[in-house]
C-alpha cells in the first residue's frame, strides 16, 4: 500500500513538473498538497495521542459492579475526528456495554470514557492494553497504536453478613461489654446515689458536695477482642459434589470475619496452609487481598520444617528431608499452635473448614499452655468459634 502511494505521488509530481496542461498540473498540485497535509495530520496525531487510567490498581468485591475509566488526550494541533478505541480485559462478568468507543477529540482536549462490569469471579485480573485506531480526515494515512494503560484489578470475596457476636475478650478495649469486670476507670458513664457496699474510690466528691449527698461514679464496661481466622482449604476434605461452591463459601465466611474485626477496630490475624499472619493492627486489607487469590489446595501439605512464615513463604535455610512424612493433621496442629502462641487470653479464634467427618476438632494443642472453648458452630460449613483461655 505504501509503495503504491509513493508511486502515485511520484507520478503526480512528474505530471506537475513536466505535463503542459495547466488544469491537470493544478489538479496534481492540489492532490499533492492535500496528501502532504494528511501525512502531517496523521503523524501529529500519532505522536501526540495518549491514553491513561484514573487508577492503576482497583479493589472490588465479588458480585459488585466495577467501573473502569480511560482518559484520552489529544496534544496535537489537529482534531481527531474519528477514533475507534478498544479497551481489553480478562475480568469475568457481565459488562453493561462493549468496551469500544467511536469518538472525536478536539486539539488540546481530554475525553473520559467509562464502562462497568459486574464481576462474577474472585481473583486477580488486569485491564489493558488499550488500542486506538485513527486517521486523517481523508483516511489516507490510518494508524493503530496500543497503549499499555494497565490496571490491576483484585476481586475480593463477596460481602455477607454472618450475624456474629464476638465472645470473650479482655478489659480496656473498644467493644461494649456487660460485665463489671471489664469496667474502664478512665471513662465515666454516669453517676448515681450512693448505695451501701460501694467502694470509696467510686465516690464523686465534687458532685456529692454540690448536691449535698453522696454520689457514686459508674464506668463504661469495654473489652478488647482480637480475631484470628484459621482457614482450612484442603481439597481432599471437601465432598465430591459442589467442591468449588463450598470452597468459595468458606472463603466468604473468612472474609466476613475479617471485615467484622476491621469494623469493630479489633486486631486480626489469619492462617492457612500457605499463609500465616499474626494478629496485629491494620492488617484487614492485607488479609482480604490474600483471600482474593487463595484457592483450595490439591497438593500435599509441606513438611513442618518448612512451615509458612508471616509472609507466606518457607523460612530461609529450612530443610525438607525426603524421609520425613508429615500428615495433614500434624501440619494443621503445628500451625494452630503457632497461631495461638501470639494470642492474648480471651481472643476469638475462628476455625473455618469443610463440614466433613474428618475435620479437625482442636482441643488442647501442644505446646500452647491454654485451651480453646467452643462457642458456636454452623451446620453445613464448619465455622466454629473458640475463645482462647491461657492456663
C-alpha positions as CSV (number, residue, x, y, z in Angstrom):
1,X,0.0,0.0,0.0
2,X,2.8,2.4,0.9
3,X,4.7,1.5,-2.3
4,X,1.6,2.3,-4.4
5,X,1.1,5.6,-2.6
6,X,4.7,6.5,-3.2
7,X,4.5,5.6,-6.9
8,X,1.2,7.6,-7.2
9,X,2.8,10.7,-5.6
10,X,5.9,10.3,-7.8
11,X,3.6,10.1,-10.9
12,X,1.6,13.2,-9.8
13,X,4.8,15.1,-9.2
14,X,6.1,14.2,-12.7
15,X,2.7,15.4,-14.1
16,X,3.0,18.7,-12.2
17,X,6.6,19.3,-13.4
18,X,6.5,18.2,-17.0
19,X,2.9,18.0,-18.2
20,X,1.9,21.1,-20.3
21,X,-1.8,21.2,-19.3
22,X,-2.4,23.8,-16.6
23,X,-5.6,22.3,-15.3
24,X,-4.1,18.9,-14.9
25,X,-1.0,20.4,-13.3
26,X,-3.2,22.3,-10.9
27,X,-5.1,19.1,-10.0
28,X,-1.9,17.2,-9.4
29,X,-0.6,20.1,-7.2
30,X,-3.8,20.1,-5.2
31,X,-3.7,16.4,-4.6
32,X,-0.1,16.5,-3.5
33,X,-0.8,19.4,-1.1
34,X,-3.8,17.5,0.4
35,X,-1.7,14.4,0.7
36,X,1.1,16.3,2.4
37,X,-1.4,17.8,4.8
38,X,-2.9,14.4,5.6
39,X,0.5,13.0,6.2
40,X,1.4,15.8,8.7
41,X,-2.1,15.5,10.3
42,X,-1.8,11.7,10.8
43,X,1.8,11.9,12.0
44,X,1.0,14.7,14.5
45,X,-1.9,12.7,16.0
46,X,0.2,9.6,16.2
47,X,2.9,11.4,18.2
48,X,0.6,13.4,20.5
49,X,-2.2,10.9,21.3
50,X,-2.1,9.4,24.8
51,X,-4.4,7.1,26.9
52,X,-4.2,6.8,30.7
53,X,-6.3,5.4,33.5
54,X,-7.6,7.2,36.6
55,X,-6.3,4.4,38.9
56,X,-3.6,1.9,38.2
57,X,-5.0,-0.5,40.9
58,X,-8.5,-1.3,41.9
59,X,-10.1,-3.5,44.5
60,X,-13.7,-4.7,44.3
61,X,-15.8,-7.3,46.0
62,X,-17.3,-10.2,44.1
63,X,-20.9,-9.6,42.7
64,X,-20.3,-5.9,42.8
65,X,-20.1,-3.5,39.7
66,X,-16.6,-2.3,38.8
67,X,-16.2,0.9,36.8
68,X,-13.2,1.3,34.6
69,X,-12.4,4.7,33.2
70,X,-10.0,5.9,30.5
71,X,-8.6,9.4,29.9
72,X,-7.9,10.0,26.2
73,X,-5.8,13.1,25.5
74,X,-5.0,14.8,22.2
75,X,-2.0,17.0,22.5
76,X,-1.7,17.9,18.8
77,X,-3.0,21.0,16.9
78,X,-5.2,18.8,14.8
79,X,-8.5,17.3,15.8
80,X,-9.0,13.6,15.9
81,X,-12.3,13.4,14.0
82,X,-12.9,9.7,14.1
83,X,-11.2,7.5,16.7
84,X,-12.0,3.9,17.4
85,X,-10.9,3.0,21.0
86,X,-11.0,-0.6,22.4
87,X,-10.2,-1.5,26.0
88,X,-9.3,-5.1,26.6
89,X,-9.5,-7.0,29.9
90,X,-9.8,-10.5,31.3
91,X,-12.2,-9.6,34.1
92,X,-15.0,-12.3,34.3
93,X,-18.5,-10.9,34.4
94,X,-21.3,-9.2,32.5
95,X,-20.4,-5.7,31.1
96,X,-23.0,-3.0,30.7
97,X,-21.7,-2.3,27.2
98,X,-19.0,-3.3,24.8
99,X,-15.7,-1.6,25.7
100,X,-15.5,0.1,22.3
101,X,-16.0,3.8,21.6
102,X,-16.2,5.8,18.3
103,X,-15.4,9.4,19.3
104,X,-13.7,12.6,18.3
105,X,-11.2,14.5,20.4
106,X,-10.6,18.3,19.9
107,X,-7.0,19.6,19.8
108,X,-5.6,20.1,23.3
109,X,-8.6,18.4,24.9
110,X,-9.2,15.3,27.1
111,X,-12.1,12.9,26.9
112,X,-13.2,10.5,29.7
113,X,-14.6,7.1,28.6
114,X,-16.1,4.7,31.1
115,X,-17.6,1.2,31.2
116,X,-18.5,-1.1,34.0
117,X,-18.7,-4.8,34.6
118,X,-20.5,-6.9,37.2
119,X,-17.7,-9.1,38.5
120,X,-18.6,-12.8,38.9
121,X,-15.4,-14.5,40.0
122,X,-12.8,-13.9,42.7
123,X,-9.2,-13.5,41.8
124,X,-6.5,-11.2,40.4
125,X,-7.1,-9.7,36.9
126,X,-5.9,-7.0,34.7
127,X,-7.3,-4.4,32.3
128,X,-5.4,-3.3,29.2
129,X,-3.8,-2.6,26.8
130,X,-5.9,0.0,25.0
131,X,-5.9,0.0,21.2
132,X,-6.6,3.3,19.3
133,X,-7.3,3.3,15.6
134,X,-7.4,6.8,14.0
135,X,-6.6,8.5,10.7
136,X,-6.5,11.9,9.0
137,X,-9.8,13.3,7.7
138,X,-9.3,11.9,4.2
139,X,-8.3,8.4,5.5
140,X,-5.1,8.2,3.5
141,X,-2.7,7.6,6.5
142,X,-4.5,5.4,9.1
143,X,-2.6,4.2,12.1
144,X,-3.2,2.0,15.1
145,X,-1.5,2.4,18.5
146,X,-1.6,0.2,21.6
147,X,-1.1,1.9,24.9
148,X,-0.3,-0.3,28.0
149,X,-2.7,1.6,30.3
150,X,-2.5,-1.3,32.7
151,X,-4.9,-1.5,35.6
152,X,-4.6,-4.4,38.2
153,X,-8.0,-5.5,39.5
154,X,-8.2,-7.5,42.7
155,X,-11.6,-9.1,43.3
156,X,-12.2,-9.9,46.9
157,X,-14.7,-12.4,48.3
158,X,-18.4,-11.3,48.2
159,X,-19.8,-9.4,51.2
160,X,-22.1,-11.3,53.5
161,X,-23.5,-10.7,57.0
162,X,-22.7,-13.7,59.2
163,X,-24.6,-12.1,62.2
164,X,-21.8,-13.0,64.6
165,X,-21.3,-11.5,68.1
166,X,-17.7,-11.7,69.3
167,X,-17.4,-13.6,72.6
168,X,-14.8,-13.4,75.2
169,X,-12.3,-10.5,75.3
170,X,-10.0,-8.7,77.8
171,X,-10.7,-5.4,79.7
172,X,-10.0,-2.0,78.3
173,X,-11.0,-2.0,74.7
174,X,-13.4,-0.5,72.1
175,X,-16.2,-3.1,72.3
176,X,-19.1,-2.7,74.7
177,X,-19.4,-5.3,77.5
178,X,-21.9,-6.2,80.1
179,X,-19.6,-7.4,82.7
180,X,-18.5,-5.4,85.7
181,X,-15.0,-7.0,85.4
182,X,-14.5,-5.0,82.2
183,X,-15.1,-1.6,83.7
184,X,-12.7,1.2,82.5
185,X,-12.0,3.6,85.3
186,X,-10.9,6.3,82.9
187,X,-14.3,6.5,81.2
188,X,-17.1,7.7,83.4
189,X,-20.6,6.7,82.1
190,X,-22.8,8.3,84.7
191,X,-23.3,8.9,88.4
192,X,-25.9,7.6,90.8
193,X,-26.8,7.8,94.5
194,X,-24.5,6.1,96.9
195,X,-25.5,2.5,97.9
196,X,-24.4,0.5,100.8
197,X,-21.3,-1.5,99.8
198,X,-20.0,0.9,97.1
199,X,-16.2,1.4,97.2
200,X,-15.0,4.7,98.4
201,X,-12.8,5.2,95.3
202,X,-16.0,5.3,93.2
203,X,-17.5,8.3,95.1
204,X,-17.6,11.5,93.1
205,X,-16.7,14.0,95.8
206,X,-17.3,17.2,93.7
207,X,-20.8,16.1,92.7
208,X,-21.5,15.0,96.2
209,X,-20.5,18.4,97.6
210,X,-22.7,20.2,95.1
211,X,-25.8,18.1,95.6
212,X,-25.4,17.6,99.4
213,X,-25.5,13.8,99.2
214,X,-23.1,11.0,98.3
215,X,-22.9,10.1,94.6
216,X,-21.1,7.2,93.0
217,X,-19.5,7.0,89.6
218,X,-20.4,4.3,87.0
219,X,-17.8,3.5,84.5
220,X,-18.1,2.2,80.9
221,X,-17.7,-1.5,80.5
222,X,-15.4,-2.2,77.5
223,X,-13.4,-5.1,76.2
224,X,-10.8,-5.9,73.5
225,X,-11.4,-9.0,71.4
226,X,-8.7,-9.9,68.8
227,X,-9.9,-12.1,66.0
228,X,-7.9,-14.9,64.4
229,X,-9.2,-16.9,61.5
230,X,-7.9,-20.3,60.7
231,X,-9.0,-21.3,57.1
232,X,-8.7,-25.0,56.0
233,X,-9.0,-25.4,52.3
234,X,-7.7,-28.9,52.0
235,X,-9.2,-30.2,48.8
236,X,-9.4,-33.8,50.0
237,X,-11.8,-32.8,52.8
238,X,-14.4,-31.4,50.5
239,X,-17.3,-33.6,49.4
240,X,-17.1,-34.6,45.8
241,X,-20.2,-32.6,44.8
242,X,-20.1,-28.8,44.8
243,X,-16.5,-28.5,45.8
244,X,-15.9,-25.1,44.1
245,X,-19.1,-23.7,45.7
246,X,-18.2,-24.9,49.2
247,X,-14.6,-23.6,49.0
248,X,-16.0,-20.2,47.8
249,X,-18.4,-20.2,50.8
250,X,-15.5,-20.9,53.2
251,X,-13.5,-18.0,51.8
252,X,-16.5,-15.7,52.0
253,X,-17.0,-16.7,55.7
254,X,-13.4,-16.0,56.5
255,X,-13.6,-12.6,54.7
256,X,-16.7,-11.7,56.6
257,X,-15.0,-12.4,59.9
258,X,-12.0,-10.2,58.9
259,X,-14.4,-7.4,57.8
260,X,-16.2,-7.8,61.2
261,X,-12.9,-7.4,63.1
262,X,-12.0,-4.4,61.0
263,X,-15.4,-2.7,61.5
264,X,-15.1,-3.2,65.3
265,X,-11.5,-1.9,65.2
266,X,-10.0,-5.1,66.6
267,X,-6.8,-6.8,66.0
268,X,-7.0,-9.6,63.4
269,X,-4.8,-12.4,62.1
270,X,-5.0,-15.2,59.6
271,X,-3.6,-18.6,58.9
272,X,-3.9,-21.2,56.2
273,X,-1.7,-23.8,54.5
274,X,0.4,-21.2,52.6
275,X,0.0,-18.1,54.7
276,X,0.5,-17.1,58.3
277,X,-0.2,-13.5,59.6
278,X,0.0,-12.9,63.4
279,X,-2.6,-10.7,65.0
280,X,-1.9,-7.0,64.5
281,X,-3.3,-3.6,63.6
282,X,-4.3,-2.5,60.1
283,X,-4.0,-6.0,58.6
284,X,-7.5,-6.4,57.3
285,X,-6.7,-5.1,53.8
286,X,-3.6,-7.5,53.6
287,X,-5.7,-10.5,54.6
288,X,-8.6,-9.6,52.3
289,X,-6.0,-9.4,49.4
290,X,-4.8,-12.9,50.3
291,X,-8.4,-14.2,50.4
292,X,-8.9,-12.7,46.9
293,X,-6.4,-15.1,45.4
294,X,-6.3,-18.1,47.7
295,X,-7.6,-21.4,46.3
296,X,-8.3,-24.9,47.5
297,X,-5.1,-26.9,47.7
298,X,-4.8,-30.2,45.7
299,X,-1.2,-30.8,46.8
300,X,0.0,-32.5,49.9
301,X,1.0,-30.1,52.7
302,X,4.7,-29.2,53.1
303,X,6.7,-30.7,55.9
304,X,6.8,-29.0,59.3
305,X,10.4,-27.9,58.8
306,X,9.2,-25.5,56.0
307,X,6.0,-24.2,57.8
308,X,4.8,-20.9,56.3
309,X,6.1,-17.7,57.8
310,X,4.4,-14.4,58.3
311,X,4.9,-13.6,54.6
312,X,3.6,-17.0,53.4
313,X,7.0,-18.3,52.4
314,X,9.1,-21.0,54.0
315,X,11.9,-19.7,56.3
316,X,15.4,-19.3,54.9
317,X,17.6,-22.3,55.5
318,X,14.8,-24.7,56.1
319,X,15.4,-28.3,55.3
320,X,12.9,-30.8,53.8
321,X,14.2,-34.4,54.4
322,X,12.7,-36.8,52.0
323,X,12.3,-39.5,54.7
324,X,10.0,-37.3,56.8
325,X,6.3,-37.8,56.1
326,X,4.0,-35.2,57.6
327,X,0.3,-35.7,57.7
328,X,-2.3,-33.0,57.2
329,X,-3.4,-33.3,60.9
330,X,0.2,-32.7,62.1
331,X,0.7,-29.7,60.0
332,X,-2.7,-28.2,61.0
333,X,-1.9,-28.7,64.7
334,X,1.5,-27.2,64.3
335,X,0.2,-24.2,62.5
336,X,-2.6,-23.8,65.1
337,X,-0.1,-23.9,68.0
338,X,2.0,-21.3,66.3
339,X,-1.1,-19.1,65.8
340,X,-2.2,-19.4,69.5
341,X,1.2,-18.5,70.9
342,X,0.7,-14.8,70.0
343,X,-3.0,-14.6,71.0
344,X,-3.9,-12.9,74.3
345,X,-6.3,-14.6,76.6
346,X,-9.9,-14.1,75.6
347,X,-9.3,-13.7,71.9
348,X,-11.8,-15.1,69.4
349,X,-10.4,-17.9,67.3
350,X,-12.5,-18.9,64.3
351,X,-11.9,-22.3,62.7
352,X,-13.4,-22.3,59.2
353,X,-13.3,-25.7,57.4
354,X,-15.4,-28.1,55.3
355,X,-18.1,-29.9,57.2
356,X,-16.8,-33.4,56.6
357,X,-16.3,-36.2,59.1
358,X,-12.5,-36.0,59.2
359,X,-12.5,-32.3,60.1
360,X,-10.2,-31.5,63.0
361,X,-11.6,-30.6,66.4
362,X,-8.9,-28.9,68.3
363,X,-8.9,-29.5,72.0
364,X,-5.6,-28.7,73.7
365,X,-2.9,-28.2,71.2
366,X,0.7,-28.6,72.3
367,X,2.9,-26.8,73.2
368,X,0.5,-24.0,73.9
369,X,-0.5,-23.7,77.6
370,X,-4.2,-23.0,77.2
371,X,-7.5,-24.3,75.8
372,X,-10.0,-23.1,73.2
373,X,-13.6,-23.3,74.3
374,X,-16.2,-23.8,71.6
375,X,-18.9,-21.2,71.4
376,X,-21.0,-21.9,68.3
377,X,-20.9,-24.0,65.0
378,X,-22.6,-23.8,61.7
379,X,-24.3,-26.8,60.2
380,X,-23.2,-27.2,56.6
381,X,-19.9,-25.3,56.6
382,X,-17.9,-25.9,59.7
383,X,-17.2,-22.4,61.1
384,X,-16.7,-22.8,64.8
385,X,-15.7,-20.0,67.2
386,X,-13.5,-20.7,70.1
387,X,-12.4,-18.4,72.9
388,X,-8.8,-18.9,73.8
389,X,-8.0,-19.0,77.5
390,X,-4.5,-19.2,78.7
391,X,-3.9,-21.5,81.7
